[in-house]
Amino acid sequence: MASGNPVVDAVNRVSLVKQIFIGLILGILIAWISPAAGLAAGLLGTLFVGALKAVAPVLVFILVMSAVAQHQKGSEAHIKPIIVLYAIGTFSAALAAVVFSFAFPTEIVLVNADDVGTTPPSGITQVMKTLLMNLVANPVNAIANANYIGILAWGLILGFALRQASDNTRAIVADLAAAVSQVVKWVIRFAPLGIFGLVASTIAETGFGALIGYGRLLLVLVGCMLFIALVVNPLIVWWKIRRNPYPLVFTCLRESGITAFFTRSSAANIPVNMALAKKLNLHEDTYSISIPLGATINMGGAAITITILAMAAAYTQGIQVDFATAILLSLIATLSAAGASGVAGGSLLLIPLACSLFGISNDIAMQVVAVGFIIGVVQDSAETALNSSTDVLFTAAADYGRQRKEGQL
């Protein structure tokens, strides 16, 4: 629709993905020509990520509550098949990471861990306890702290309660959901400027020079993530939809993975994924729950990071790892990654938990965590891109698979 402003109309004629790509190229150029200007441009990226993080908890809470409140009898959200895909995808990622670690054994130069100012969880029990405590968190605190397990729980509870409300009350909730969705659209329109600022500041600040010494480790990590994204996930999607999965895979990587790569936040990417799910004509009752749930428990990229860095620690210490122990590591990484949202620092702080399986001391494990922070500018970006794009991919696969069985496709 024309706005009456020729400049705005010209911008609107270019697709958002192309605008983001232009912003990416300009960010690289600015950082290369003038690092100072690149650092200054970082304010745009900070504002964009801040806006996404601010709107995401409200969006999830309102959409889940509205979807459940408006739920028609006889209609189903079809969440169970998506949870199954999340579990299969995360375990497959951990298993692939084991295979890559055996195929490309990697030793790393350990660094001082004094800068890692956070404490890792003491065991899988603590990770699961944190997850359960998040479930019963105060709803105001859950929204303020972006605790999506708590947000989902309260959205579902209030949604069920509002089913007994008057039509006028449920209409107000639906209008509120539409209003928040419109705000999200406005925020996403600024993605090209946000990506421009994020790329410019990242390159200007790091220059990627510190990453050269860990090139082999990064190649194994990113190579494994690409293998999951381009081989394993398409096979899982084909199993559900029984047709060429790559158009859907590339759409999710292009429209969700790119923004997630540069925002480095699954929470910040929830609005992007919601918009993509709507564009793909997915069932709103389904994606309004599965997308924020996926941002919490669908952690294939995190499982890869935990597994490969733990195996690298074992190789560095000269520990021989047998295949049975590696499979056990895959299970631990799968469970740990699913509970990572409640742990400050995400997947990297779960590495000591995995290292304990090999009898590696906590001091050594924390040095591996410090290495993770050094390579985080690439590792965390690729991990988030895989995690977040897979949320939409598996939601779409389950929805299209259901439609195929019902004869709608």
Buried (B, 14 or more C-beta within 10 A) or exposed (E): EEEEEEEEEEEBEEEBBEBBBBBBEBBBBBBEEBBEBBBBBBEBBEBBBEBBBBBBBBBBBBBBBBBBBBBEEEEEBBBEBBBEBBBBBBBBBBBBBBBBBEEBBBBBEBBEBEEBEEEBBEBBEBBBBBBEEBBEBEBEEBBEBBBBBBBBBBBBBBBEEBEEEEEEEBEBBBEBBEEBBEBBEEBBEBBBBBBBBBBBBBBBEBEEEEBEBBEBBBEBBBBBBEBBBEEBBBEBBBEBBEEEBEEBBBBBBBBBBBBBBBBBBBBBBBBBBBBBBBEBEBBBBBBBBBBBBBBBBBBBBBBBBBBBBBBBBBBBBEBEBEEEBBEEBBEBBBBBBBBBBBBEBBBBBBBBBBBBBBEBEBEBBBBBBBBBBBBBBBBBBBBBBBBBBBBBBBBBBBBBBBBBEEEEE
